[in-house]
Amino acid sequence: MPVDAFLFDKDGTLFDFAATWNSWAADMLEHLCEGDDARAEAMATVISFDRTVGAFNADSLVIAGSNGEVAAVLAPFVTQMKEAELERFLAKSAASAALSEAVPLADFLDGLLARGKVLGVMTNDAEISAISQLERSGVLDRFAFVAGFDSGHGVKPDADPLLAFCAATGVAPDRTAMVGDSLHDLVAGAAAGMMRIGVLTGMAQHDDLAPHADVVLPNIGHIPDWLDR
């Protein structure tokens, strides 16, 4: 099936999830616990973060959830902030997280643009985080559409934010590929009637994604070769 547009998830897709977010989570918990190790451990438990190894577990809410969902489970342990304030804190701190590109993004994206492809990003992170991180990586201008959970289009795994990309760009869903590292991405892609490309730069394994994807690739850098095949 011809692909005229690619809609990318952000975390675990454009950016390697573990390399970007494990250190952010450790610092975030340290800040929020205010020196109380028991609170830090309780917060780590509800977001399924292993403080011993400094890494998220594969079942963590953070992998595909929104800042609002994460704030809701952390709020009972963060007495110094109201939940809405905590959500804003998470968005602001995520926007400045150290980034690890899954592949050199500028060259990769320029290659797709040279083929005439339309590009977009839909993340369950906040829009401000997505824009900040893409700008810091020097690639924001490659995307015709950037949306977060708070952009007014809905959240994955619903199809609505994916269809908003199609409406904004004029590319039909059946000529669009949703590219992501989680079931949220692939389920949303199926609901929107898109081709689904799974990548392994998140926490999910090949066997987790394969039943829900048209193809599973090691990372987004393999997309040009896949197109050529």
N, C-alpha and C positions, 0 to 999 in steps of 0.2 A: 504494500500500500504506500503510495507516495506520501512523503512528509514535507509539508511546507513550513511548519512552525514547531518550535520546541518550547515547552513550558517546563521550567526547572524548579524543583524544590531547592531550598538553600542549604540547610544544615544536613550534612551527610551526603550531599549531592554536589553542589558547587564547592563546598568546603568539607574537608574530612571531619567527621563528627567528633571522634575521640580526640584527635590532635587539637581541635579548636575548643571543645567544651569541657573536657575533664578538668583542666586547670582552672577554668572559669568557675566551675561548680565548687571546687575546693575553696577558692578564695571567697566566693559568695557565701558559703556556709560559715566560714570563719568570721566574716563581717557580721552576719545576721545573728550569730549565737552570742555575741558580746562576751566572749571568754568563757561561756558555759559549755563545757564539752558534752554534757548530757543533752543539751538542746541541739547541739550540732549533730549528734548521733541520731536523735529523733527525727530531725529534718532530713538527714541523709537516708533514713529508712523509708520515709514516705515518698521520696523521689527516686528510690532504688539506686543510690550512689554508694559504692563501696569505698569508705574512707581509708581502709587499710591499703588498697592498691591504687586509690585515687582515680577511680574509673566508674562510669555508669554501667549498670547491668542492662542486659538487652531488653528487659521489660519496663524500663523507666518511662514514666509519664513524660519526662522532658523531651524524649526523642521526637515525638510527633505532636505533643500537646502545645497549647498556647500559653502565653505568660499568665493569662487569667486563670487557667486550669492549674498551673504550677503555684501561683500565689494562693489559690484556694486551699491547697493541701498544706502549704507552709504556714499560712496565717495563724493557726492555733499556737504556733511556737514562736511567733515574732510579735511579742506583745508591745514592742516599741513603735510599731507601725500599724495603721489600719490597712485592710486588705487592698484597697485601691492604691494606697501609697506604696505598698509592697509590689504591686503589679508594675507601677511606674518605675520603681527601683530596678526590677528585673529587666525591663525593657532598656533602661538607660545603661545598666552595666553590661548587658549583652551587646549593645551597640558598639562598645569599646573593647570587646573581647579580642584576644590575640587570634589572628586568623591563619588557618592552614589550608591553602587552596588544594583541592583534590588533584588538579593538574594546573599548569600555568594558564590562568583563565583568559588573559588578554589574547594570546595566540589562538587558543582553542575557539573562543567566541568569534574572533575575526575570521577564522576559517569557515565557520558556519555562515556568517554574514556574507562571505565571498561566494558562497553557494546560493545565495538569495533566500536564506531561511529567516523567518521572523522569530525573535527570541523574547521570552518573558520569564518572570519569577513569581511563584506563588508559594508563600511560606506561612506556617502557623505561628511564626515569630511576629513581633510587631513590625509594622511598616517602617517606622523610624530606624529600627535595627537593621532591616534589610537594606534600606537606602544608604545608611551610614557605612555598612560593611562593603557593599558593592562600590561605593565611592572610594573608600580606603584602598580597595583592591584595584582601583583605576578602571573599572569596567561598567559603571552604572550606565554610561551612554550607549552601551551595546544593546540595552533592553528596551523594547517598546512598551513594556508593561511590568510594573513591580507592585505586588500587593501582599499585605499581611493579614493576620486574622482580624485586625481592626480597621481594614480599609473599606468595609461596608459591603463586601461581596459574599461573606460567609467564610467558613473554615472547612478544610479537608477533614474527613473523607467525603463531604458533600460535593456535588458536582458544580454548584453555583459559582464558586470563585474561578474554576477552570473555564466555565462557559463565559464568564465576564472577560477573560483574556480573549476568547474568540470574538466576542462582540466588539471589543476595543480595537482589535487588529484586522477584523474582517476575514479571518481564516476559519474555515469550517472545522468543527471538532474532528471529523473523520480524516482530516489531513493534518492533524496536530498530534504530536507525541508528548505525553506527560512523562517526565523523567524524575525518578525519586528513589529514595533508599528505604522507604517504609511502606507498610500495607496501607496506611492512610493515603499515600500518594497514588498507589496503584488502584485501590478501590475507587478513589475519586475519578481517576482516569477512565476506569470502566464505566462508571455512572455517567460520565460526560460523553461517552462514545469515542474516546481517543485511543490511539495506540499507546501501549505502556512499556516503558523501558525502566527496568530495575538496575540499580547500581549498588556495589558492595563497599562503598566508602562510609556507610553508616554502621548501625549495630546489627542489622538483620543479615542472616546467612542466605546463600543461594537457594537452599531448599525452602526457606521461608517465603521468598519472593517469587520463585519460579511458577507456582500455580496461578499467580495473579498477573503475570507479566507476559508480554509477547516475546521479550528477550531480556536476559540478565547479563550485564556487562561488568567487568571489574571496576571500571570507573568511566566517567563521561568522556575521557580521552579516546575511548574506543568507538565512539559514535560515528566519526567520519568513515572508518573502515567498514562499520556496519552498513552505513548508507551505500557505500560502494558495492557491497555484496548484493 
